[in-house]
Amino acid sequence: MAQIGVIPLDTSARRNMIHTEVVMGLTDTVRAVLDHKGIGVCAVGPEMPVYQALEIMADKDIGALLVMEDADLCGVFSERDYARKVILQGRASRETTVGEIMTSPPIVAGLEQSVDECLRVMTDRRVRHLPVVSQQAVIGVLSIGDLVNWVIRRQEEEIHHLHHYIAGSYPA
């Protein structure tokens, strides 16, 4: 029995459609996002008082800091860690160290992972920041906001290209 309101897709037109998954930014790599955003990290040692780490986060307008000992990534300290592990537990932020409440072990991303993979990991693991590791060195951090902004930017680019294609002004 045919469904009411369902129109079969014209397969000849389907062959000429642009494969949108590739151009919408989800299959782009972490490398591409970092090339656009820039590399670098804000990190503190595990012995730093939470209050001091929060001052750094406020000054830099960021939601998380990497926790490192020398070049080794120990964990991630986020606003969420502060809210749940200091405020809600009645601890003092000047006496509590970052190392006591950081999220550890950290969940990391590699340069060749896709934006989609990173978004899925962040959603599944309920984290908002992924340190990016290359050749066992931390080279950057991606927030969920960075990835969402990347996808939006790529979608805007694609809409622009499609508009010009439809209007007939697309370069041949």
N, C-alpha and C positions, 0 to 999 in steps of 0.2 A: 504494500500500500504506500503510495507516495505521500510525503509530508507536505502539508500546506505551507506555502511561503518559502520553500527551499528551491533555489534556482541552481541547477547544475553549473559548475564552473566550465567555461569555454576552454578546453584544453589547448587549443591553438594559441589563445591569448596567454595562457599560463606559461607556455614555453618562453614567451617574450618578457615575462615579468622579471624584475630585478630581485635577486635572492636577498631579502631584507635582513635576515639574521646576520649576515656578514657585515653589512654596512651600518648597522645600528649601534655598534660599539661593544656589544656583549662578547664578541669573539676577539676583540683587540686584546693585546697582552698587557701585563703589568708593566713591561718595559715601555710600551707606548704611553701609558698613563704617567709614568715617572719621567719620561722624556719631556712631556708637556708640563708637569708639575714641578719637576726639579728633584734632585736627590738631596739627602741630608736628614739628620735626625736630631731630636732633642732628647737627651738622655741624662739620667741621674744615677747615682750609686744607691745600692740597697740600704745603706746606713743613713741616708738623708731623712730628716723629719718630714712627715707628711705635710705639715703646714708650709714648710719651705718649698716643697714640690708644687703645692697648690699656688703659691705666689708665682712661680715660674710659669705654670700653665696659664694663669690669669694674665701675666705680662705678655706672653706670646699668643694669647687667645687660641689655645689648643685644648683638646679634651683628654689627652693622654700623653704620658712620657714613657719612653723605654727605660727599663732598669738594667743597667750594665755594670759589670765589674771588668775593668780594662776593656777588652774588645769582645767579651763574652756577654751575650744576651741572657739575662736571668728571668725577665718577665716584663709585664706591661702594667703600669699604674694609671688608672683612669678615674674620671669623676664618679663612675659607677662603683669602683672599689671604695672610694672615699665615703660615698653615701651609705653603702651597705655594710662596710667593715669598720668604719669609724663612727659616724654619726649614729646609725641605728644600734650600735653596740655600746654606745656611751663612752667611747675611748677618747683620749685627748690627742688632737692632731699634732701638738708640739712635742709630745712624748712618744708617739708611735712612729716607727720608721716605715719607709716605703716598702722595704723588704718584707716586713711583717704582713702586709696586706695586698701586695701586688698579685696579679693573676699570673700564675706560673704552673707548668711550663708555658711559654708563649706559643701561640699558634702563628705560624709564619707563612708567607707567600714567596714563590720564586718568580723570577723575571719572565718566564715563559708561560705562566698560568694565565688563563683568560680572565677578563673582567667578570664574566658569568660565574666561573669557578669561585672567584674570591667572594662575590656576593652570596653565593650559596653557602660557603664556609662560614661567612659572617652571620648569616641567618641561622644556620643549623647550630653553630657553636655559641650564638648569642654574644658576639663580640663586635665592637665597632671600629677597631683598629687592628691592622695587620702589618707587622714589621716585614720588610722585604729583604730577603737574604740572597746574596750572590757569592758563590765561592766561599761560603762560610763566613762572610762579612755582612753586617747589617748596612744597607745602603739607603734605606728610605722607610717611610711609613705611609700606608694608605688608609684613609678613613672611609667609612661607608659613604660619607658625604662626597669625598673625592670621586668615588666610583659612580655614584648617582649623577654627579655633575658631568662626569665624562660621558655617560650614556646620553644625557640630555643634550650635551654639546654635539655629539655625533648624530643624534636624531635631527637636530636643527640643521646640521650640514646636509643630511640626506634629504630632508624636506626641501631645502633650497635647491639641491640638484634635481630632484624630481619635478619641482615647479618649473625649472628652466627646461627640462626635458619635455614636459607636457606642453609648454608654451612654444616649443620649437626652437628655442634659442640655445639648446644644449650643444656644446662643441662636438663635431663629428669625429 
